[in-house]
Amino acid sequence: MAILTATLLLNQSILKKLHVDTAIIVEKDSLPKEYLEQGEQEKEYLNISIYDSTGVRIANYQQERPDTDEAERFVKSIILEAISQRLIDSNSKVLVLLDREVFGNYDLISFIIEVDRVLFRIGRFKIQDLVTNEAVIDSTINIAREIALEGREGKPIGTLFVIGDYEELKPYLRQLVLNPFYGYPPDLTNITNQELKETIKNFAQLDGAFIINLDGTIISAGTYINTPKDALRDAKIYPGWGTRHLAAVGITTITNSIAVLVSSSGGVVKVFKKGKLILKIKPS
């Protein structure tokens, strides 16, 4: 097995030469049938082994196979889970080794990933667990960063993206303008669709928020968020925060959602969960 060869390679000298802080070996696994609930279909699981920089195994666990055929996103999902279990630190360099039975027809696939502050915070606060695909979070933050950096027509603009279960969000939403995303097929209005990027940037100039379903489908733009006043009762509000910030705090307090905000003053991107500011990204 190629993965056994990979295990032998995980010694201190190899990891030191690669300047790696953590190594992850991913093998195909299965969940014992007695652990399945009645009527539940068998799923493909992975066996994850985590090693420190000296080649010593520090953790071993099972993880459901990420639902993606893209190798990079697959590996990212593995790393996010390890971060959520507090096995990887920020600014770490991580070596990931995939056995041939896990991905593709190669004997061994390897990746070296730099865990930056954004990736680390996404994993630590388990933001990826909210959506059906972590690419939804990735794409939303990336578009927000571009809007913060570029503005529109030479002027800085602010906007808000709210990601959550639309049925849960619906009671707190009111459309300010005709919804530009109404009536289109979901595959054409998904936040992960690269061809939609410029359209999103144009509609970011509208007052109100973008509402995004858990699968990444953009439900609406120019949407007003109306949350009860008591949603802000225990919230920590900073000086200078306006209605957009209050909407982000309020909606993430009373629903299981994520808000990604672009500040019109300074172009900073902020991510909110459970009414708290959990990530702040300066334009660069």
Secondary structure, DSSP 4 states (H G I P E B T S, - for coil): -HHHHHHHH-SHHHHHHTT-SEEEEEEEEE--GGGSPTTPPP-EEEEEEEE-TTS-EEEEEEEEPPS-S-HHHHHHHHHHHHHHTT-S-TT-EEEEEEETTTSSSSSEEEEEEE--HHHHHHHHTTGGGTSS-HHHHHHHHHHHHHHHHH-BTTB---EEEEES-HHHHGGGEEESS--TTTTS-GGGSBTT-GGGHHHHHHHTTSSSEEEE-TTSBEEEEEEEE---GGGGTT----TT--HHHHHHHHHHHHSS-EEEEE-TTT--EEEEETTEEEEEE---
